[in-house]
Amino acid sequence: MSAAVLLIVLALALLALLVATRPGAPKGPPAGRNAERYWEEKILRQTRGNRGALERALTARRQKYPHASRAELLEMVHDEYMRDRNRS
């Protein structure tokens, strides 16, 4: 009887450990002002902190999409960098 109780306790402890260490659901980018900061940080990591490249890319996108928000433009720039990086 005590062996069965011990097995149940061990199983519950293992289950609690698995639940506690399970990775969370992948989160998308935040909304609003935080979205700008999120995309800007991602692009700056890709360009190794080259803010000039980021601003030039934004200017080029803004000419093509004048009514897009800054966060949308940053996301477009990020997608373009990723597409270019995957081609090489």
C-alpha positions in Angstrom: 0.0 0.0 0.0 2.8 2.5 0.9 4.5 1.8 -2.4 1.4 2.8 -4.3 1.2 6.0 -2.3 4.8 6.7 -2.9 4.4 6.2 -6.7 1.4 8.6 -6.7 3.3 11.2 -4.8 6.3 10.9 -7.2 4.0 11.1 -10.2 2.3 14.2 -8.9 5.7 15.8 -8.1 6.9 15.0 -11.6 3.7 16.5 -13.1 4.1 19.7 -11.0 7.7 20.0 -12.2 6.7 19.6 -15.8 3.9 22.2 -15.5 6.2 24.6 -13.8 9.0 24.4 -16.4 6.9 24.2 -19.5 7.5 27.0 -22.0 4.8 29.6 -22.4 2.8 30.1 -25.5 4.7 32.1 -28.1 3.7 35.7 -27.9 3.3 38.0 -30.8 4.5 41.6 -30.9 2.8 44.0 -28.4 0.3 46.6 -29.6 0.6 50.4 -29.7 3.7 52.2 -28.6 5.3 49.0 -27.4 5.0 47.6 -30.9 7.3 50.4 -32.2 9.9 49.7 -29.5 9.6 45.9 -30.1 10.2 46.1 -33.9 12.9 48.8 -33.5 14.9 46.7 -31.1 14.6 43.7 -33.4 15.8 45.7 -36.4 18.7 47.3 -34.4 19.8 43.8 -33.4 19.8 42.7 -37.0 21.7 45.8 -38.1 24.1 45.6 -35.2 22.8 48.9 -33.8 23.0 50.8 -37.1 20.2 53.4 -36.5 21.1 55.1 -39.8 20.2 52.0 -41.7 17.0 51.7 -39.8 15.9 55.2 -40.5 16.9 55.0 -44.2 14.8 51.8 -44.5 11.9 53.5 -42.8 12.1 56.5 -45.1 12.1 54.3 -48.2 9.0 52.4 -46.8 7.3 55.6 -45.9 7.5 56.8 -49.5 5.8 53.7 -50.6 3.3 53.5 -47.8 2.7 57.1 -46.6 -0.4 56.3 -44.4 1.2 53.3 -42.5 2.0 53.8 -38.9 5.6 53.7 -37.7 5.0 50.3 -36.1 3.7 48.9 -39.4 6.7 50.3 -41.3 9.1 48.9 -38.8 7.5 45.5 -39.2 7.8 45.7 -43.0 11.4 46.6 -42.7 12.0 43.7 -40.4 10.3 41.3 -42.8 12.4 42.7 -45.6 15.6 42.1 -43.7 14.5 38.6 -42.8 13.6 37.8 -46.4 17.0 39.2 -47.7 18.9 37.3 -45.0 17.2 34.0 -45.9 18.1 34.5 -49.6 21.8 34.6 -49.0 
